[in-house]
Amino acid sequence: MENYDAAFAAVGLGVYAFSLIISLAVTVLVLVAQWKLFVKAGKPGWACLIPFYNMYCLFDIAWGTGWLFLLQFIPCVNFVVMIMLYIKLAKAFGQGTGFGIGLIFLNPIFIAILGFGSAEYIGPQQ
């Protein structure tokens, strides 16, 4: 019985280590993609690393004014504002509403597409 406990512990540790490595790789990929996205929009790339300031810059890129990021601190409103942010971000890079929905549901993939792809920043759209 003791051998099974050790085997289960080893498998559990292996699964944990594998998931940790995958999540670290995805995190680094998203940070690099955000860095490139910020640079495309004329913002400093390092801004994606600073909490709160990165959201200020993201709102500035999508809406044209960064102070709207304060709406994130209002319960229930923050959910709607984030949906609007991602749709406006897609349009600021010349993409459609469907791409904005992709940003909402598959954010790391679509941020990577914006950052590494050929999309060009055209500015906030009305």
C-alpha positions as MATLAB code, in Angstrom:
seq = 'MENYDAAFAAVGLGVYAFSLIISLAVTVLVLVAQWKLFVKAGKPGWACLIPFYNMYCLFDIAWGTGWLFLLQFIPCVNFVVMIMLYIKLAKAFGQGTGFGIGLIFLNPIFIAILGFGSAEYIGPQQ';
ca = [
       0.000    0.000    0.000;
       2.850    2.389    0.729;
       4.170    1.976   -2.800;
       0.857    3.160   -4.211;
       0.903    6.264   -2.028;
       4.388    7.161   -3.218;
       3.408    6.510   -6.833;
       0.306    8.686   -6.550;
       2.349   11.448   -4.937;
       4.935   11.259   -7.724;
       2.245   11.387  -10.418;
       0.541   14.289   -8.671;
       3.813   16.178   -8.428;
       4.528   15.490  -12.093;
       1.111   16.771  -13.169;
       1.565   19.865  -11.009;
       5.044   20.549  -12.430;
       3.794   20.092  -15.998;
       0.846   22.456  -15.465;
       3.147   25.003  -13.818;
       5.528   24.936  -16.788;
       2.651   25.302  -19.268;
       1.106   28.219  -17.366;
       4.491   29.980  -17.102;
       5.032   29.547  -20.848;
       1.583   30.974  -21.631;
       2.203   33.890  -19.251;
       5.505   34.753  -20.930;
       3.899   34.459  -24.381;
       1.060   36.807  -23.404;
       3.465   39.328  -21.848;
       5.621   39.404  -24.988;
       2.504   39.743  -27.171;
       1.190   42.594  -24.991;
       4.612   44.268  -25.138;
       4.479   44.172  -28.951;
       0.847   45.336  -28.946;
       1.729   48.339  -26.778;
       4.681   49.218  -29.021;
       2.446   49.005  -32.122;
       0.085   51.485  -30.473;
       2.890   53.912  -29.630;
       3.036   53.121  -25.913;
       6.171   51.983  -24.094;
       6.411   48.187  -24.120;
       7.373   47.989  -20.455;
       3.967   49.457  -19.569;
       2.418   45.987  -19.903;
       4.422   44.887  -16.847;
       3.117   47.524  -14.419;
      -0.194   46.727  -12.665;
      -2.948   49.333  -13.128;
      -0.761   51.347  -15.517;
      -1.070   48.574  -18.103;
      -4.855   48.826  -17.899;
      -4.648   52.620  -18.130;
      -2.603   52.251  -21.323;
      -4.922   49.572  -22.714;
      -7.939   51.846  -22.183;
      -5.986   54.704  -23.757;
      -5.243   52.539  -26.792;
      -8.838   51.373  -27.202;
     -10.903   54.364  -26.045;
      -8.510   57.277  -26.542;
      -8.681   58.183  -22.864;
      -7.137   56.149  -20.100;
      -9.116   57.422  -17.140;
     -12.035   55.132  -18.033;
     -10.062   52.261  -16.483;
     -11.379   53.505  -13.132;
     -14.745   52.015  -14.113;
     -13.185   48.620  -13.429;
     -13.483   49.284   -9.717;
     -17.300   49.479   -9.842;
     -18.922   46.061   -9.326;
     -21.087   44.829  -12.220;
     -20.062   47.816  -14.351;
     -16.555   46.365  -14.694;
     -17.911   43.311  -16.522;
     -19.672   45.410  -19.168;
     -16.753   47.832  -19.492;
     -14.286   45.004  -20.110;
     -16.484   43.573  -22.872;
     -16.666   47.017  -24.467;
     -12.897   47.446  -24.039;
     -12.046   44.302  -25.975;
     -14.447   45.114  -28.799;
     -13.028   48.657  -29.042;
      -9.477   47.267  -28.878;
     -10.217   45.019  -31.845;
     -11.601   47.967  -33.803;
      -8.593   50.127  -32.863;
      -6.459   47.553  -34.681;
      -8.744   47.390  -37.716;
     -10.492   44.162  -36.717;
     -14.216   43.503  -36.448;
     -16.594   42.729  -33.620;
     -16.020   38.988  -34.083;
     -12.349   39.490  -33.287;
     -13.410   41.450  -30.189;
     -15.515   38.494  -29.074;
     -12.437   36.333  -29.586;
     -10.522   38.709  -27.315;
     -13.204   38.243  -24.666;
     -13.322   34.440  -24.697;
      -9.824   33.411  -25.889;
      -7.815   36.400  -24.722;
      -4.265   34.952  -24.766;
      -4.668   33.630  -28.314;
      -6.165   36.814  -29.743;
      -3.714   39.093  -27.899;
      -0.939   37.032  -29.499;
      -2.586   37.447  -32.901;
      -2.704   41.239  -32.423;
       0.819   41.444  -31.032;
       2.621   39.117  -33.423;
       0.339   39.493  -36.447;
       0.189   42.083  -39.172;
      -2.607   44.137  -37.576;
      -1.755   47.826  -37.478;
      -2.955   50.330  -34.922;
      -5.352   52.803  -36.515;
      -6.515   54.494  -33.335;
      -9.704   54.562  -31.288;
     -12.879   54.203  -33.348;
     -16.163   55.924  -32.615;
];
